[in-house]
Amino acid sequence: MTRTNGTTAGSPEGRGAEAYGGSTHTDAQAMAQPGAPTKARAKTHAQSHVRPHATARAGKAAPGVPVLGPRALNRATLERQHLLRRSAALTATEAVGHLVGLQAQNVKPPYYALAARLEGFCPGDLSTAMADRAVVRIVTLRSTIHTHTADDALSLRPLVQAARDRELHAFRKGLVGVDLERLAVISRELVEAEPRTMKQLREELLAEWPDADPFALSVAARCGLPLVQVTPRGLWGRSGQVALTTAEHWLGRPAEPTPAPDATVLRYLAAFGPASVKDMQTWAGLTRLREAFERLRPRLVTFRDEKGVELFDLPDAPRPDADTPAPPRLLPEFDNLLLAHADRSRVVPAALKGRTWAGNQAYRALLVDGFLAGVWRQDGNVLTVEPFGRLTKGQRDEVVGEAERMLRVMSGDGSYDIRFGTVTG
């Protein structure tokens, strides 16, 4: 292994981000805007970061509710994300379930996300689960592609249908005269007879509605049906075009009726809490979730952040001391940790807002002491880190150790080159 000053790591990693059936939806727009719950772990509250004080206003916490500062929120969320310490107990499929999916606009990010969170992970673990149809690639949260467990694909996709309906509404001018129910029936018959690319499906639909806008037809098909990307797409080390069929056909069982969001609220808090109603709405791409939080209020505990915003949480969820050590972590582009809250100050310092994205292209994120501290890239066995500020010698050594670990897992070769690019403030 060599350690040298190399070129910057600021090259966008989002090139080639696949459009799901021609969609241009990415999580870059979201970035531009400021399994079941695991058993509780022992927890303490840092008194300097949890203070009893609040103001009573609409959307604000009631007086006397404890305050959680950014570091306390950071450590609570990192613990639930298995980013304070890697989990040695969860399988790849179980981790995907606990995290309620992994953002998967590109093929590789879910693998890197699990490498940062699981002890002993190897890419074949997730790839095998995908080949066995235990996990699938499907558009759900924020109208973007996610890797989900089979169960979640069949339950979450109906839950977010309202967001897909809003997306489709934007294309209504190109669908004049199109019977959307009939389009869904025809599309289902086509993709269940044989997986089809969106181009193939669009051509078939144009034969039925030659005057419609071709792109709008493809949008209508993917918004109206729960379409999954069939393998080999998404498998580690394999290539394959995006071919689609329905989740029900691929998994051999029907989707669930549209569920109430209550169970998903609890799972969201278990993975990303403490959080506000707006936080979850940002994560899911949904609106009007306050009613579900209010139904669950008797089962939850509440805090507020330093701005007075009410935060909900599970009573027995881990909330470690705010000074708990947080080792460096290398996260993939568009990791859900960076997309799961309306207020991202628990991970992204205000001065660094927007530093992990550029238009529709994204950078991979370096966390130091739990917070965004730089970006990174990997080219074969060369991993280049570009910090946003100067690292101490101890921090630099820890980053090198984490980079070596990531290369061992993701490359498997014993020869590594860890480089630090130009420091940018």
Residue, then its C-alpha position, 0 to 999 in steps of 0.5 A: m500500500t502507498r499513500t501519496n498526494g494524488t488528483t482530487a476525488g471531486s469527479p462526479e460519480g453519478r455518470g451513467a445513473e440509469a433512468y428507470g425506463g427513460s425516467t430522468h428522476t434522480d435524488a439530486q433534486a432531493m439533495a438540493q433541498p435543505g426488516a423490522p426494528t432491532k432490539a434496543r441497545a443500552k443508551t445514555h443521554a448527554q446532558s449538554h446535548v439534551r436540554p428540557h426547553a421548547t416553545a409551543r407553536a404549530g409544528k413545534a414541540a410542547p414546553g418541557v420537551p428535551v432538546l436534542g442537539p445535532r451531535a446527539l441526533n447524529r449519534a442516534t441515527l448512526e447507531r441505527q444505521h450501523l455506522l458507529r459499529r458494523s453489525a456482525a449479526l445481520t445478513a445482507t437481506e436483513a440489513v436491507g430490510h432494517l434500513v427499509g431499502l437502499q438507494a440504487q439509482n446506480v448498480k454499485p451503491p447498495y454494495y458499498a452501503l452494506a460494506a460500510r455497515l456490515e462486518g464480514f460483508c462481501p459483494g456476493d452476499l447481496s448479489t446472491a440474494m438478488a439472484d434468489r429474488a430475496v431482494v429486488r430493484i424497484v422504484t419506490l421512495r422519492s420515485t427513485i430506484h431502491t434495492h428492497t426485500a421482496d416483502d417490502a417491494l410488495s408493500l412499500r410500492p403500493l404505499v408510495q403510489a400517490a407519489r407515482d400518481r403525482e409524477l404521472h399528472a405532469f405528463r397528462k398533456g401527452l396522454v390525451g385520449v389514453d385509457l390509463e386502466r387499459l394501458a396498465v392491463i396491456s403493459r402487465e400482459l406484455v411484461e409478464a409474458e416476457p421481460r421487456t426494456m422500456k423501449q420495447l414496451r413503449e413501441e408496443l404501446l405506441a401501436e395502441w395509441p400512435d398519437a400519444d407522446p412516447f415518453a409519456l406512455s412509458v411513464a404511465a406504464r411504470c407509474g401504474l405498475p410495480l415494475v422490477q428490474v430483472t437480473p442479471r441487472g444489479l448483480w455484482g460483476r455482471s452487466g445487463q440492460v434494464a428489462l422489466t416485469t411486475a413485482e408480483h410476477w417476479l416474486g410469484r405472489p400478489a402485492e399487498p393492498t395499499p397499507a396504512p403508513d403506521a408500520t412504516v413510520l415505526r420502521y423509519l424511526a427505527a432506522f433514521g430516528p429521532a425524526s420529524v413528520k417532515d423528515m419522513q415525508t422527505w425520505a418517502g416522497l409522500t405528504r400528509l403523514r402527520e395523521a399517522f404520527e398522531r395515531l402513533r403518538p401514545r406509543l412514541v416519545t418526543f423531543r425537539d431539535e434546537k430550532g424547536v421542531e418536534l421529533f418523534d422516536l421509539p421509546d426503546a430506540p438507541r440514543p447514545d451519548a453525543d460524545t460516542p466515538a464515530p469512526p470514519r465511513l466511506l458512503p456511496e453516492f446518494d446514500n439514504l443517510l444523506l437523504a432521509h431528513a428534511d433537516r440534514s444538519r445531523v450529518v451535513p454541516a451547514a457550511l457543507k450543504g450541497r457539497t456531495w452533488a452537482g446537478n444530477q451527478a453525485y459524489r461519494a461521501l466521507l464521514v469523519d466524527g460522524f459528519l460529512a467531511g469530504v468526498w472520495r472515489q475509487d478507480g480499481n485498487v486506487l482510492t482517492v479521498e478529498p477532504f473539505g478541511r484539514l484532517t488531524k494525523g489521527q483522523r487521516d490514519e483512521v481514514v486510511g484504515e477505513a479506505e484499506r478495508m473498503l478496498r479489501v472488501m470491494s476489490g479483493d486484491g492485496s495491493y492498495d493505493i490510498r491517496f489524498g487529493t487537494v484539501t478544499g475548505 
